[in-house]
Amino acid sequence: MNKIIFKIAFPIILVGLFIIIIFIALNYGAMSKEVYFVFIALSIYVFLFGFATGQNFATPVKKLLKRATELSQGDLKTRVYLETKDEFGELSKIFNKIAQDLEESKQAGSRAEESIDIKVKAKTQALDETISALEQKVRNRTLELDKVIKEIERQRDEVKNKDEEIAKLKVQIEDAKKIVIPDITEKPKKVSVKKNKVEIKETEEPKVEPEPIVDIKPSI
């Protein structure tokens, strides 16, 4: 910042000293000692005036630079208030307007982010509820399937037991077939003894003669 003050003050001081030196050179013979003291005082005044003018110009620039640095670091509430009515005052108003617009934009972005967060949380909660309902349905289906599987296993065991019983019955039937059983369908045989010989003849079934058919004519 001292460089800015020096750059502003140096031309003013240089011009003032140049004017004083020219005036002294032109009136060197006619000047008294009192005039020299006046010129020395004027020279000191030129120095002070130059640095004061530089300081006057550098102070608003210094404030603007400081606030601009704060704004660049994220402090959107920073403002510059200059009471001057020159270009620096207009520049401070423009700076404040830019800072205000940035702050409002940030607030709008924050509100939008909050709204998005709320919507995302609502969607997430709804999704969690849906997932919980689906998990409950899956658990219920799993229990039902377990019951069905147990019932199928029970029926399979019953079928297996039935098959074993049928196999045992088949074995018993096969064993029963091996036992000799007389044929009850054979015709009865007649045993007769003739002269020391035994003859066995099959008895014939008695023949049943059909009854005669009587033709009965109705009497007229």
VEXVEXSE-430006 format. One record per residue (C-alpha): residue number from 1; residue in three letters; y, z, x. Coordinates in nm, 4 decimals, decimal comma. Last residue first. Layout:
BEGIN
SITE	NUM	ALA	Y	Z	X $
...
END
This chain:
BEGIN
SITE	220	ILE	-12,2131	-2,6293	-11,3350 $
SITE	219	SER	-12,4010	-2,4208	-11,0907 $
SITE	218	PRO	-12,2599	-2,3944	-10,7381 $
SITE	217	LYS	-12,4842	-2,5129	-10,4678 $
SITE	216	ILE	-12,6083	-2,2678	-10,2169 $
SITE	215	ASP	-12,7395	-2,4213	-9,9018 $
SITE	214	VAL	-12,9265	-2,1591	-9,7147 $
SITE	213	ILE	-12,8990	-2,1857	-9,3383 $
SITE	212	PRO	-13,2018	-2,0544	-9,1677 $
SITE	211	GLU	-13,1447	-1,7658	-8,9266 $
SITE	210	PRO	-13,1411	-1,8556	-8,5623 $
SITE	209	GLU	-13,4287	-1,7323	-8,3590 $
SITE	208	VAL	-13,3450	-1,4728	-8,0985 $
SITE	207	LYS	-13,5509	-1,5124	-7,7925 $
SITE	206	PRO	-13,6534	-1,1998	-7,6204 $
SITE	205	GLU	-13,5521	-1,1908	-7,2578 $
SITE	204	GLU	-13,8240	-1,2887	-7,0303 $
SITE	203	THR	-13,9738	-1,0361	-6,8038 $
SITE	202	GLU	-14,0002	-1,1385	-6,4446 $
SITE	201	LYS	-14,3432	-1,1140	-6,3170 $
SITE	200	ILE	-14,4913	-0,8870	-6,0575 $
SITE	199	GLU	-14,8572	-0,9133	-6,0018 $
SITE	198	VAL	-15,0683	-0,6438	-5,8485 $
SITE	197	LYS	-15,4172	-0,7356	-5,7761 $
SITE	196	ASN	-15,7156	-0,5040	-5,7962 $
SITE	195	LYS	-15,8569	-0,7046	-6,0733 $
SITE	194	LYS	-15,5364	-0,7466	-6,2643 $
SITE	193	VAL	-15,2540	-0,4989	-6,2411 $
SITE	192	SER	-14,9240	-0,5860	-6,4055 $
SITE	191	VAL	-14,5608	-0,5168	-6,3011 $
SITE	190	LYS	-14,2881	-0,6672	-6,5093 $
SITE	189	LYS	-13,9510	-0,7437	-6,3427 $
SITE	188	PRO	-13,6078	-0,6724	-6,4813 $
SITE	187	LYS	-13,3529	-0,9531	-6,4232 $
SITE	186	GLU	-13,1080	-0,9071	-6,1351 $
SITE	185	THR	-12,7434	-0,8293	-6,2270 $
SITE	184	ILE	-12,7679	-0,4734	-6,1056 $
SITE	183	ASP	-12,7858	-0,5906	-5,7508 $
SITE	182	PRO	-12,8741	-0,2888	-5,5454 $
SITE	181	ILE	-12,5947	-0,1520	-5,3154 $
SITE	180	VAL	-12,6391	-0,1674	-4,9388 $
SITE	179	ILE	-12,3474	0,0080	-4,7586 $
SITE	178	LYS	-12,1591	-0,2294	-4,5256 $
SITE	177	LYS	-11,9122	-0,3164	-4,7989 $
SITE	176	ALA	-11,8033	0,0481	-4,8163 $
SITE	175	ASP	-11,7054	0,0459	-4,4494 $
SITE	174	GLU	-11,4934	-0,2632	-4,5067 $
SITE	173	ILE	-11,3323	-0,0950	-4,8064 $
SITE	172	GLN	-11,2622	0,2192	-4,6027 $
SITE	171	VAL	-11,1041	0,0106	-4,3287 $
SITE	170	LYS	-10,8933	-0,1720	-4,5848 $
SITE	169	LEU	-10,7857	0,1612	-4,7331 $
SITE	168	LYS	-10,6833	0,2851	-4,3889 $
SITE	167	ALA	-10,4775	-0,0310	-4,3332 $
SITE	166	ILE	-10,3157	0,0139	-4,6738 $
SITE	165	GLU	-10,2269	0,3742	-4,5850 $
SITE	164	GLU	-10,0790	0,2619	-4,2536 $
SITE	163	ASP	-9,8807	-0,0101	-4,4287 $
SITE	162	LYS	-9,7535	0,2435	-4,6798 $
SITE	161	ASN	-9,6459	0,4725	-4,3956 $
SITE	160	LYS	-9,4634	0,1836	-4,2314 $
SITE	159	VAL	-9,2985	0,0940	-4,5599 $
SITE	158	GLU	-9,1856	0,4553	-4,5976 $
SITE	157	ASP	-9,0536	0,4563	-4,2417 $
SITE	156	ARG	-8,8671	0,1333	-4,3131 $
SITE	155	GLN	-8,7247	0,2866	-4,6288 $
SITE	154	ARG	-8,5975	0,5834	-4,4282 $
SITE	153	GLU	-8,4571	0,3553	-4,1589 $
SITE	152	ILE	-8,2793	0,1483	-4,4235 $
SITE	151	GLU	-8,1370	0,4648	-4,5814 $
SITE	150	LYS	-8,0184	0,5871	-4,2405 $
SITE	149	ILE	-7,8558	0,2500	-4,1733 $
SITE	148	VAL	-7,6854	0,2549	-4,5135 $
SITE	147	LYS	-7,5543	0,6077	-4,4524 $
SITE	146	ASP	-7,4279	0,5089	-4,1083 $
SITE	145	LEU	-7,2651	0,1998	-4,2595 $
SITE	144	GLU	-7,0856	0,4169	-4,5143 $
SITE	143	LEU	-6,9658	0,6510	-4,2403 $
SITE	142	THR	-6,8438	0,3553	-4,0357 $
SITE	141	ARG	-6,6665	0,2098	-4,3363 $
SITE	140	ASN	-6,4866	0,5407	-4,3880 $
SITE	139	ARG	-6,3916	0,5559	-4,0198 $
SITE	138	VAL	-6,2677	0,1965	-4,0311 $
SITE	137	LYS	-6,0647	0,2726	-4,3420 $
SITE	136	GLN	-5,9102	0,5740	-4,1678 $
SITE	135	GLU	-5,8304	0,3601	-3,8634 $
SITE	134	LEU	-5,6683	0,1008	-4,0890 $
SITE	133	ALA	-5,4552	0,3679	-4,2559 $
SITE	132	SER	-5,3525	0,5073	-3,9164 $
SITE	131	ILE	-5,2650	0,1573	-3,7932 $
SITE	130	THR	-5,0531	0,0966	-4,1019 $
SITE	129	GLU	-4,8766	0,4303	-4,0548 $
SITE	128	ASP	-4,8132	0,3507	-3,6893 $
SITE	127	LEU	-4,6750	0,0092	-3,7853 $
SITE	126	ALA	-4,4415	0,1676	-4,0396 $
SITE	125	GLN	-4,3246	0,4167	-3,7763 $
SITE	124	THR	-4,2723	0,1385	-3,5232 $
SITE	123	LYS	-4,0766	-0,0679	-3,7746 $
SITE	122	ALA	-3,8561	0,2315	-3,8547 $
SITE	121	LYS	-3,8113	0,3114	-3,4850 $
SITE	120	VAL	-3,7215	-0,0524	-3,4130 $
SITE	119	LYS	-3,4718	-0,0551	-3,6989 $
SITE	118	ILE	-3,3111	0,2671	-3,5758 $
SITE	117	ASP	-3,3008	0,1361	-3,2181 $
SITE	116	ILE	-3,1449	-0,1899	-3,3384 $
SITE	115	SER	-2,8776	0,0027	-3,5259 $
SITE	114	GLU	-2,8132	0,2192	-3,2204 $
SITE	113	GLU	-2,7914	-0,0917	-3,0023 $
SITE	112	ALA	-2,5475	-0,2524	-3,2466 $
SITE	111	ARG	-2,3369	0,0628	-3,2489 $
SITE	110	SER	-2,3354	0,0658	-2,8683 $
SITE	109	GLY	-2,2403	-0,3024	-2,8587 $
SITE	108	ALA	-1,9547	-0,2381	-3,1006 $
SITE	107	GLN	-1,8421	0,0530	-2,8832 $
SITE	106	LYS	-1,8593	-0,1661	-2,5731 $
SITE	105	SER	-1,6598	-0,4397	-2,7420 $
SITE	104	GLU	-1,4023	-0,1852	-2,8555 $
SITE	103	GLU	-1,3708	-0,0533	-2,4991 $
SITE	102	LEU	-1,3385	-0,4041	-2,3563 $
SITE	101	ASP	-1,0703	-0,4914	-2,6089 $
SITE	100	GLN	-0,8815	-0,1704	-2,5259 $
SITE	99	ALA	-0,8980	-0,2405	-2,1512 $
SITE	98	ILE	-0,7692	-0,5954	-2,2034 $
SITE	97	LYS	-0,4856	-0,4698	-2,4219 $
SITE	96	ASN	-0,3959	-0,2019	-2,1658 $
SITE	95	PHE	-0,3790	-0,4644	-1,8895 $
SITE	94	ILE	-0,1596	-0,6902	-2,1031 $
SITE	93	LYS	0,0740	-0,3989	-2,1709 $
SITE	92	SER	0,0834	-0,3115	-1,7980 $
SITE	91	LEU	0,1693	-0,6729	-1,7118 $
SITE	90	GLU	0,4551	-0,6701	-1,9598 $
SITE	89	GLY	0,5929	-0,3539	-1,7978 $
SITE	88	PHE	0,5500	-0,5064	-1,4520 $
SITE	87	GLU	0,7355	-0,8175	-1,5669 $
SITE	86	ASP	1,0439	-0,6125	-1,6490 $
SITE	85	LYS	1,1068	-0,3511	-1,9130 $
SITE	84	THR	1,0068	-0,0545	-1,6997 $
SITE	83	GLU	0,8513	0,2493	-1,8639 $
SITE	82	LEU	0,5089	0,1820	-1,7179 $
SITE	81	TYR	0,1978	0,3229	-1,8857 $
SITE	80	VAL	-0,1334	0,1992	-1,7438 $
SITE	79	ARG	-0,4526	0,2853	-1,9328 $
SITE	78	THR	-0,8047	0,4069	-1,8503 $
SITE	77	LYS	-1,0409	0,4467	-2,1434 $
SITE	76	LEU	-1,2764	0,1724	-2,0227 $
SITE	75	ASP	-1,3879	0,3711	-1,7184 $
SITE	74	GLY	-1,6695	0,1437	-1,6017 $
SITE	73	GLN	-1,6047	0,1148	-1,2273 $
SITE	72	SER	-1,4043	-0,2063	-1,2783 $
SITE	71	LEU	-1,1721	-0,0166	-1,5104 $
SITE	70	GLU	-1,1170	0,2553	-1,2507 $
SITE	69	THR	-1,0298	-0,0097	-0,9900 $
SITE	68	ALA	-0,7925	-0,1802	-1,2346 $
SITE	67	ARG	-0,6292	0,1572	-1,3007 $
SITE	66	LYS	-0,5666	0,2087	-0,9271 $
SITE	65	LEU	-0,4406	-0,1466	-0,8745 $
SITE	64	LEU	-0,2050	-0,1222	-1,1704 $
SITE	63	LYS	-0,0677	0,2081	-1,0466 $
SITE	62	LYS	-0,0143	0,0737	-0,6932 $
SITE	61	VAL	0,1515	-0,2408	-0,8264 $
SITE	60	PRO	0,3829	-0,0263	-1,0346 $
SITE	59	THR	0,4695	0,1831	-0,7234 $
SITE	58	ALA	0,5052	-0,1133	-0,4827 $
SITE	57	PHE	0,8142	-0,2649	-0,6408 $
SITE	56	ASN	1,0173	0,0558	-0,6361 $
SITE	55	GLN	0,8782	0,1474	-0,2950 $
SITE	54	GLY	0,9906	-0,1869	-0,1550 $
SITE	53	THR	1,3346	-0,1377	-0,3085 $
SITE	52	ALA	1,3545	0,2115	-0,1640 $
SITE	51	PHE	1,2433	0,0801	0,1772 $
SITE	50	GLY	1,5122	-0,1884	0,1748 $
SITE	49	PHE	1,7813	0,0437	0,0409 $
SITE	48	LEU	1,7068	0,3032	0,3078 $
SITE	47	PHE	1,7259	0,0465	0,5867 $
SITE	46	VAL	2,0392	-0,1133	0,4411 $
SITE	45	TYR	2,1967	0,2307	0,4025 $
SITE	44	ILE	2,1323	0,3056	0,7699 $
SITE	43	SER	2,2965	-0,0253	0,8609 $
SITE	42	LEU	2,5888	0,0519	0,6316 $
SITE	41	ALA	2,6364	0,3887	0,8026 $
SITE	40	ILE	2,6382	0,2137	1,1409 $
SITE	39	PHE	2,8842	-0,0388	1,0003 $
SITE	38	VAL	3,1127	0,2420	0,8835 $
SITE	37	PHE	3,0883	0,4125	1,2203 $
SITE	36	TYR	3,1926	0,0846	1,3823 $
SITE	35	VAL	3,4861	0,0605	1,1448 $
SITE	34	GLU	3,6037	0,4056	1,2515 $
SITE	33	LYS	3,5947	0,2947	1,6152 $
SITE	32	SER	3,8421	0,0160	1,5470 $
SITE	31	MET	3,7758	-0,3469	1,4712 $
SITE	30	ALA	4,0137	-0,6324	1,5613 $
SITE	29	GLY	3,8329	-0,7627	1,8698 $
SITE	28	TYR	3,4826	-0,7753	1,7157 $
SITE	27	ASN	3,5795	-0,9318	1,3853 $
SITE	26	LEU	3,3479	-1,2355	1,3820 $
SITE	25	ALA	3,0709	-1,0668	1,5764 $
SITE	24	ILE	3,0889	-0,7542	1,3598 $
SITE	23	PHE	3,0592	-0,9609	1,0400 $
SITE	22	ILE	2,7660	-1,1579	1,1812 $
SITE	21	ILE	2,5912	-0,8358	1,2849 $
SITE	20	ILE	2,6431	-0,6805	0,9426 $
SITE	19	ILE	2,5116	-0,9900	0,7642 $
SITE	18	PHE	2,2032	-1,0025	0,9883 $
SITE	17	LEU	2,1420	-0,6333	0,9374 $
SITE	16	GLY	2,1403	-0,6788	0,5609 $
SITE	15	VAL	1,9151	-0,9873	0,5750 $
SITE	14	LEU	1,6629	-0,8117	0,7993 $
SITE	13	ILE	1,6627	-0,4978	0,5881 $
SITE	12	ILE	1,5946	-0,6972	0,2720 $
SITE	11	PRO	1,3294	-0,9128	0,4431 $
SITE	10	PHE	1,1501	-0,6006	0,5792 $
SITE	9	ALA	1,1547	-0,3964	0,2586 $
SITE	8	ILE	0,9185	-0,6143	0,0531 $
SITE	7	LYS	0,6597	-0,6750	0,3255 $
SITE	6	PHE	0,6925	-0,3136	0,4422 $
SITE	5	ILE	0,6312	-0,1765	0,0951 $
SITE	4	ILE	0,3308	-0,4072	0,0496 $
SITE	3	LYS	0,1892	-0,3030	0,3853 $
SITE	2	ASN	0,2337	0,0620	0,2936 $
SITE	1	MET	0,0000	0,0000	0,0000 $
END
